[in-house]
Amino acid sequence: MKHTRRHAIAAAISIAAACVTGLAWADAYPSKPITLVVAYPAGGDTDALARLFAEKLSTRVGQPVVVDNRPGASGIIGSAYVSKAAPDGYTLLLAPSTFSIAQLVLKTNGASAYDVLNGFTPIVQTGSQPLFLVASGGSGFTSLKDAVAAAKGAGKSLSYASPGSGSPMHILGEMFARASGTNLAHVPYKGVAPAVNDVLGGHVPVTFITLGPVAPYFANGKLLPLAVASRERSPLAPKVPTLAELGYKDVEVTAWNGLWGPRHLSPEIVKTLNGHFNDILKMPDIVARMAVLGTAPVGGDADVLGKTNAADFTRFGKVIKELGIQAD
């Protein structure tokens, strides 16, 4: 009995000591610079959001937060890099929703693969972004009807740009092609910025894209929004009709972005970062800047991001299989 009692007391002391040590360690985090990986080139909306968040987080934690662009393979390269990092809170990933589905479209090997559902620790969903169908001013399209007519019928086809194979924009393009009975040719780019640049230059007539990178070109007519793929009109562009309003049902895709850590990131670090980001996402200047980038703040518990990721993986996995979507 005494032997059992001594073991119980020793175990209780060990647990208490571990808790105190864990709390003290969490209080000390971070004690060195944090790297925030963006798996896309500089200049896109994910990169712009990362730099906004990095500046605010750095001020709050008293350590540099450095944005590290690691583009390639529709975000797979940068995501895989973070999945293999030490789970110490010093290497994080800010990812768009391409994160959930890129590997379902692109072939990966052991070096570049990652486990979408179990290979990372969700920290916070930072934002939500409606997707728009946007035409080049030189395309001659003034409505969705014009674009559909250009892509429909024998011998007709219409090219559309996306930020990459496996992106929500790519999936949306293929869903719309099915719903509208049109012939659409996917032209993938390595990120948002190069896709928008080629539509601006008239090299590709239309794109499925988030609002931020294209909105500055609406006023001068260089680009024209034809439709939005959200359930309701976006408050960021209330005059743009939804695809459902224009007769295309069940073609609803909304992009998002979120902060991830490697698998096994401690709950203490998740709680610390989640708290900072929830505060950051309520700052008026951040809300205003995110609106310019076509993004609405989300926040909430880490589970919000985890559930959003899992839902997209399941839903779009079925769509990708049904439509036979593969990398171009």
N, C-alpha and C positions, 0 to 999 in steps of 0.2 A: 504493500500500500504506500509506504514511504517512498519507495523507488518510483512508483507511478506519479506520486504527488510532485516529487522533485523534477521529473521530466515535464510535467504540465507547467510548473512554474518557470522552468528554463525556456520552454517554448513560448510562453506568454511574454517573457522578457525579450526574447529574440524578435518576436513580432513587433513589440513596441519599439524596440531599437530600430528595426527596419523602417517602420513608419516614420519615426523621427528623422532618420537619415534621408528617407525619400522626400519628406517635406522640406528639409534643409536644402537638399540638392535641387528640388524644384524651385525653391526661393532663389537659388543662385543662378538659375537658367534665365537668359543666356549669359555666358561669361566670355564669349568670343563671337566673331562675326558669323552671321547666318547667310547661307547661300539659298537664294530663291530661284529655282530652275524654271525657265520657260522653254518649252520644247518646240519653239517656232522662231523665225527670224525677228529681229528688231523691226518695229514699225507697225505691227499689227495690234489689234485691240487687246489681246491677252498680254502682250508685252507692255502696252501702255498702262493697263490695270496693275500689272506687277510692279511697275516703277512708282505708281501712286501709293500702293500698299507698302512697298519697301521703305519709302520715305517716312510714312507715318509710324510704321512698326519700329523703325530704327530710333525715332525720337522717343517712343514709349519705353523701349527696353534698354536704351543706352548703349547699343552695339550697332555696328554697321550691318545693313542688310543689302547684300549684293545680288543684283539680277544677273543670272548666267544663262544666256541664250544657247540652247543646244538643239538646233533644228534638224529635221530629217524624218522621212518616212511617216508623214502625217502625225508627228508628235511621238512616235513610238520610241525613237532613239533617246530622247530626253527623259521620257517616262521610265524606260528601262534603267537608265542611269540612276534615277532616284530610288527605284525599287531595290537596287543593290547597295545603296548607301547605308552607313551605320544609322541605327534608329536612335540617334542622340539629339534630334531636334535642330541640327545645324545644316541639314540639307533637306529642303522642302520643294514641293512642286506646285506651281499654279497652273492648272490645266483647264482647257475648255472641254466641252462634252464630247469632242472627238476621242478623248481618252477612253470612253466606254466602248467604242465601236470600231476603232481603226483596225484592231487585230482581226476583226471578223471579215474584213475586206482585203487587207494586205497579208501576204504570207510572211511569217516571222520564223526565225531560228532561235536556238537556245540563248544566244548572246543578246538578242534584241527583244525576246518575249518577256511578258510580265503577266501576272495573274490579276485580271481586272477586278475581280470580286474579293480576293483575299490577300493580294500582294502589297497592299498599301493601308495606311491608317487615315481615315477621313478626319479632317479637322474642322472645316467650315465651308458651306456653300457661299461663295462671295456674291454671285450675281446670277441674273436670268436675262436672256437676250432673245427677243423675237427675231425671226428670220424673214427677210424681204426678197422678193423677186424684183431686180433692178435692171433697167435697160440703159444702154449707152445712148447718149443724145443723138449720135449719128446713125443709130439703127433705124430710125424712122418710126419706131413703135411709140404710140401715145397711150396704149391701153393693153391690158392682158390679152384682149381679143386679137389685137394685131400680132402679138408674139405667137399665140396659138396658131393663127392662120399661116404664119411663116414656117411653122414646124409640122403642119398637118397635111397629110395627103401623099400620094405617090411621088417619089423622087424628092420630097421635101425633108429638110432636117434643120435643126437649130442648135448651135453650139452654146453651151453655158459654162461659165467659169466657177470653180469652187476653190477654197483654200487647201484642198487636198483630198485624195481618195480616202474614203472612210469617215469623212467629216459629216456632221449633221446636214450641211449644205448639199453634199453629194447625195445623201440618202433622200433629202427633200426633193432634189431634182429628179431622181428616179421615181419617187412616189407620184410626183406631179405628172411625169411623162405617162405613167400608167393611167392616172385618173383622167387625163385630158386626151389620151389616145394620140399623143404626138411623138415625133421622132426627135429626141434630144441627144446630143453628143456631148459627153462630159469632157471638160478640159481642166484637169487638176493642176494646182500650183502649190508651191512650197510656202504656204502662208497666205494671210489675208491681203497684205500690201501688194504683192506682185499680181494677184488675181484682179484687184481693183484697178491697178495701173493699166492692165491690158484691156479692161472694159472701157476705161477712160480713153485709151488710145484707139478704140474702135476695132481692136484685133479680135475681140469676142463680143457678140452683141448683148448678151445678158449674163447676169450672175445671181445666184442665191447667196445671200450674205447678211451679216449683222448690220445694224443701222449706222453705228458710229463712223466707220471708215468711208461711207458713201454720202451721208447726210450733207456735208459741206458743199457737195456738187449739185444739189437739187435746185438751189436758187438760181444758178447761172445756166441751168439746162444741160449741163454736161452729162448728168445722169438723171433718170426718171424712175421713181418707185411705181411699180405696177400693182403689187399686192403684198400682203403680209400673211405669214403662215401660222399665226396665232389664233386662238379660239375667238378672241375679240380684237377689235382695233387697238393698236398700241397708243397709249397716251403720249408717246414720244413722237408719233406721226399720225394723228387722229383722222386725217383726210384720206389716208391710204386704206382701201377696202381689204377685207380678208378674202382668202381664197374661197372660203365657204360662201361668203356673200356673192361671189362671182360664179357660183355653181359647182365648185369643186369640193365635195365633202370628204371628210376623213383624210385630209392632207394637212395635218397639223404637226409642226415640229418646232420646238423651242430649244434654243441652245442655252447653256449655262457654263459657269466656271466655278472652280473650287480649289481649296488648298488641301494638299495631301502631304503626308509624311511616309517614310518607309514603314513596312510592316513591323509590328511590335513597338511602335513609338509609345512611350509611357503615358498612362492616363493623366499624370500630372502635367506633362508638357502639352498634351492635347488641350487640357483645361486652360492652361496659361495662354496658349495661342488663340484658342477659340474666344476667350474673354477679350483679348486685345482686338481681335478682328470684329467682334460684335460691336465694340465701342467705335472702332474706325469706320464701320459701315453706317454709323448714325451721324457722323460728322457732316455738317452742311456742305462744306467744300468738297468732300468726297462724293456725297450724293449728287451734287451738281456736276461734278466732273464725270462721274459714271453715266449720268444722263446724256452728256455730250458723246460718250462712247457707246450709247445705245444700250446701256445696261442698268437694270434695276437691282438695288441691293437686296440680298436675301437674309443671310445670317442664320441664327438659331443654333441648335445643338449640332454636334458632329454627325449624329444619326440622320439629319436632314440630307446631308451630302451623300452618305452611304446608301440611303434608300433611293435617292434620285439616280445615282449611278447604277444600282441594281435594276431599277425599273427600265432605264434606257437600254441596258445590256439585253434584257429579256425582250422588250418590245421591238427594238431595231434588229436584234438577232433574227427574229421571225421575218421581218421585212426583207432583210438582206438575203435570207434563204429563199423566200418566195419569189423575189425579183432576180435572183441570181447575180447580185451586185458583186463585182470584183474590181480590184485596182486596175486603172487604165494604164 
